[in-house]
Amino acid sequence: MEKPLILVTNDDGITAPGIRNLVEFMNEIGEVIVVAPNSPQSGKGHAITINSTLSYEEVHLDGPQRDFSCSGTPVDCVKMALDKILPRRPDIVVSGINHGANSSINVIYSGTMSAAVEGGVEGLPSIGFSLLDFSWEADFTQAKEYIQNIVRKTLENPMPKGVVLNVNIPKLLKEEIKGVKICKQAHAKWEESFDERINPHGKKYYWLTGYFNNMDESEDADETALANGYISIVPVKFDMTAYEYMNTLREVMDFE
């Protein structure tokens, strides 16, 4: 039986420990081809490159997989992989493992999740993985079996069109992880401000600062699951239509 073809990408860059661990985990499941940014692209969301050229090159890093370094964003990487690099359509797209959380509202800013969403736009089963640890020395192996099982179950049970999975993993030892919970996206947001400073030439510049405000303590929220030691899986839809408001909006916008 032909091994599944797995496209691996991320937003932290092709040499980041998170993606190197994910590649190692995926090599035990199928044939792996990596197409990832040549430099960190965190917070890029669903950005694509339109005002400059793109390029890619094959690089040799580790393992039996093929690795391609791309000059673009995470979404560019998926597009380039599908159009120019892969020998056929992949059976699944996996993105990550991100250094840091992509739970709750972070999903809309995340390059990791946007790469997975792009896979979903193309009709492919797609998953974004994130670990709640920003350290470059983070231990991704604690969740290896969970990550592999989630990928295998997704390959065996294809998701509905238009749905991708957002998987977040608490920073815990394997024996401390309590299991997996299917969750909703928590109602939370960043309370942000810009720290104003003056450079040596007297010109103002700004650093984005702020704090994360979780306003959702419901049992089925991803933030709750993570705080209680569970891996959270949120099924994400990229059709952003507010269907429940359509009829009301028709009444509001009735100009006759």
Salt bridges, closest charged atoms under 4 A:
GLU2 OE2 - ARG88 NE 3.50
GLU28 OE2 - LYS144 NZ 2.86
GLU58 OE1 - ARG66 NH2 2.82
ASP62 OD1 - ARG20 NH2 2.85
ASP67 OD1 - ARG20 NH2 3.09
ASP83 OD2 - LYS84 NZ 3.79
ASP91 OD2 - ARG88 NH1 3.25
GLU118 OE1 - HIS46 NE2 2.78
GLU118 OE2 - LYS79 NZ 2.97
ASP133 OD2 - LYS171 NZ 3.82
GLU145 OE2 - LYS174 NZ 2.74
GLU191 OE1 - LYS189 NZ 3.43
ASP195 OD2 - ARG197 NE 3.02
GLU196 OE2 - LYS204 NZ 3.62
ASP216 OD2 - LYS184 NZ 3.34
